[in-house]
Amino acid sequence: MKRFTRSAYLVHRWTGIVFGPLVFLWLLSGVVMVFVPRPAMLTAERLAGLPPLVAADVKISPLDAWKSLDRPGWPQAVRLNAGGGRAAYHFLDGARWLSVRADGAGILPPLDEEALRHAVRRYAGDAPAVRFTPVERDQWTLVSYFDPWRPFTRVDLNDGRHYYVSARTGETVLDTTLAERAWNRLGTFIHWLYFTELRQNFELWRGIILWAAFASTLMVASGCYLGIERLKISSPCSGGRFSPYRDTWKRWHHWSGLAGGIFLLAWLVSGWFSLSPMGWASSTRLSETDRQWIRGGAFNAGVLSRAVPLEALGEKTREIRWTGFDGQATLLLFDGEIPRRVVFDGDAPRAENALSLEALVASAKKLMPQNRLVAQDWLNEPDRYYYPRGRRPFRLPVARLRFDDAAESVYYIDPATGDMMAKIDRSGRRQRWLYRGLHRFDFPPFDRFETARKILATGASLLGFFAAISGCVLGWRRIGRPGKRRERG
């Protein structure tokens, strides 16, 4: 036991010297992230900045536009909007958006400076643009979500706002403010080690985070053991002290470590799990097959030949999306966040209400034909796995469909659009509790009370913060004053 305790001291001391400052920065940046999210353009904000579509600008069908690209197969998604100032079809082909003008004039050309000003004016107002910078990837557009729109032109305004306009589609896909960038450099930038050059090499970045989190977990676990081992409950020190340390920083480190050590240990382990070490608790992502099933498979000529019903265009329709349901061509007309549905009976378009549960169930049985649909219902309020999380899309009601496959899959489907909002299986459940629950205090009842969750997360982080900063002071003493260390023998 003495040998084990001695080893624990060595592990705690040297992992603390190396990784203690990193844990301190992780805690500090984590508190910032509780209150300041990463910059993003929400769907409602993006739609509000699009100009209304004009019927006279739409002269060809999406099928004709797609054929003009001379691409094999069919696209994964089709949209129509005037984000670049001119109505254009946007086709997601592989990992990139391709854009064709809806008036039949060919591929959408890159925007000049005047067109860029016009593209951001609906979002930015009359604030003048002072700089136009080509951007392939920077610290605000690192994540794979932005890949289909690359490259960008960043339009800088004189009030500190930046707008990222896709060179492929002419759409404004991201905006940041001076305050958002400043806080996020202290928050997400530090917390996720979002150095642009490092993050571009995903496997290297992931490996560094995994090993740093693992070493930090050893540091805290050994500290928890030593903190308990050094307690003098049954035989207090002189003066009735339960901690043997007279030095202020050592005593502070002992008590703050005991108070916040369990939280810090759970927090580091959950952060480690967020990157799915050895495939544990990997996040659940919807596959293209999952996304296609509700429209009856991939796009085809029958769906893309459905031209825009110009008489259905209102004065506020800003975007149209082609989809389908159970093989029937469907158009979603977005005046706001909730679309109007237009379906085709033969060649005749007609308005349709949101999808019924019975219709969704009938179609869902084709999603996993080898498995049985065991439960279906409307979800009118959040449950343990589908609930508001940050700025991710969230809508109610949704249809909740449960299957009896080995992974016990559950699908959440928006009846207004037919979109899958989420898919949860066994791996997703582990991710929900091992990462979001422990790392973000996103467990019941705090998953429904955001203010209470923020207070709890901040308070727990401060306990870990005090333990980390006192440990950094002790570590600095250890390596910064070698002469004193030799004097003490």
Buried (B, 14 or more C-beta within 10 A) or exposed (E): EEEEBEEBBEBBBBBBBBBBBBBBBBBBBBBBBBEBBBBBBEEEEBBEBBBBBBBEBBBBBBBBBBBBBEEEEBBBBBBBBBBBBBBBBBBBBEEEBBBBBBBEEEBBBBBEEEBBBBBBBEBBEEEEBEEBEEBEBEBBBBEEEBEBBBBBBBBBBEEBBBBBBBBBBBBBBBBBBEEBBEBBBBBBBBBBBBEEEBBEEEEEBBEEBBEBBBBBBBBBBBBBBBBEEBBEEEEEEEEEEBBBBEEEBBBBBBBBBBBBBBBBBBBBBBBBBBBBBEEEBBBBEEEEEBBBBBBBBBBBEBBBBBBBBEEBBEEEBBBBBBBBBBEBBBBBBBBEBEBBBBBBEEEEBEEBEBBEBEBBEEBBEEBBEEBEBEEBEEBEEBEEBBBEBEEEEBBBBBBBBBBEBEBBBBBBBBBBBBBBBBBBBBBBBBBBBBBBBBBBBBBEEBBEEEEEBBBBBBEBBBBBBBBBBBBBBBBEBBEEEEEEEEEEE
